[in-house]
Amino acid sequence: MDTVVYKEPAPIVDRENPFESMMERFDDAAEMLELERGVYEYLKTPVKQVTVSIPIQMDNGEIEVFEGYRVIHNDAIGPSKGGIRYAPDITLNEIKALAAWMTWKCSIANIPFGGAKGGVKCDPSKLTPVELEKITRRFTANMLDVFGPDKDIPAPDMNTNEQIMAWIMDTYSMHVRRTENAVVTGKPLIVGGSLGRKEATGRGVMVSTFAAMAKLRLNTKNATCAVQGFGNVGSVSAKLLSEHGLKVVALSDVNGGFINKKGIDVNQAIEWMQHSGTLAGSGLGDKITNEELLELEVDVLVPAAKEDQITGRNAHAVKAKVIVEGANGPTAAKADPILDSKGIMVVPDILANSGGVTVSYFEWVQDRQGYFWTLDRVNRRLERMMHDAFNNVFNTAEKYKVSMRLGAYILAIDKVAKTLKVRGIYA
Ligand code: NAD
């Protein structure tokens, strides 16, 4: 059977797009797996791409037309799953790459979903709540043939939230003439959300951190940790890591960070954040920049802010023993070989932050059962699935003698490719 020479770039070709880093790794994994040409082509091509126009009557009476997208990258394993983002600069190309990313993440997490992503090109900061609701409802109405609890299940992403998920659920339900809460996840509890969903990504980061430290035989007593980003993922990760015995010595947000070698009281940081909206002014320690935080001499570094923070320029200065990627894409592809050569273990984003989509899966299961779990059950099942995913990635990396990142991609792609082969090609 033909195998391919992986010279051409996979879906993303936009040089400005940080997710190109992700697709470079897809090609590396495909090469290790010696994927046959047809399967390679199949996996790099989204199964469905939908663009819709969203005409809205704005509060001033004028009509404005927005553009909405949904890309289903792959649904071989099950209904597709992935967030909806609202941003003025989103492109179909970016959405395509993010959808592929979701396919790999769901595959590693071992949940029965494929990957998708969607979005509306708009600036939510310039919209009134009424306009935001109208956009959401018209977008959903235009996507009625795409969305569905057995087909494609959206979730929150950048600039979308629980309320927007509730509007999507309501609009879909009105059209199908029944309440269908399994059509989205990340909903408010009162309309079928899951306990533990908000903390799920940070909890997964915590489980991954201790699993990585155990593999490296690092002593967790008095081990230190720095967390970049103090939003949902960063704050929950920092809180759980400190509750489980790590000393959090540095924290940051978009306005900069703090270092305190004696350890930062994370609960105090969260309280400060809740009333002032930023860590700035909290006096948690000595001020440092975000760049300095990444280069601290700590055992564990958790980048939990945004993409492309550790790059070919600063990777040589990173001193942590383990990097656990809470954010999506915080490490650029050029930094990978540098971190590898320094012997730093990187727990890759598609594994480390998969706790969020895992509890989204639990939410979907609960909605479909009409039976809601206790927080304890959600957390226990999440921790078990994170451990299994971590061990599967670790063992794959050992087997192929590659990094955890490449091991994760190999594991993910192999499973989707095998599913495709077993299902066969319908013609
Ligand atoms: P958030 O908006 O709640 O928090 C982001 C944090 O990063 C904020 O504290 C912000 O001040 C900080 N930040 C922004 N720009 C920064 C910069 N240049 N330097 C330092 N800090 C900066 O977002 P979140 O939900 O915590 O998501 C963070 C990352 O995790 C994103 O990459 C997201 O895609 C990823 N992620 C989130 C989830 C989830 O369940 N929320 C799941 C998987 C992955």
Boltz pocket constraint, residues with backbone or C-beta under 6 A from the ligand:
constraints:
  - pocket:
      binder: B
      contacts: [[A, 197], [A, 198], [A, 201], [A, 228], [A, 229], [A, 230], [A, 231], [A, 232], [A, 233], [A, 234], [A, 252], [A, 253], [A, 254], [A, 255], [A, 290], [A, 304], [A, 305], [A, 306], [A, 307], [A, 326], [A, 327], [A, 328], [A, 329], [A, 353], [A, 354], [A, 356], [A, 357]]
      max_distance: 6.0
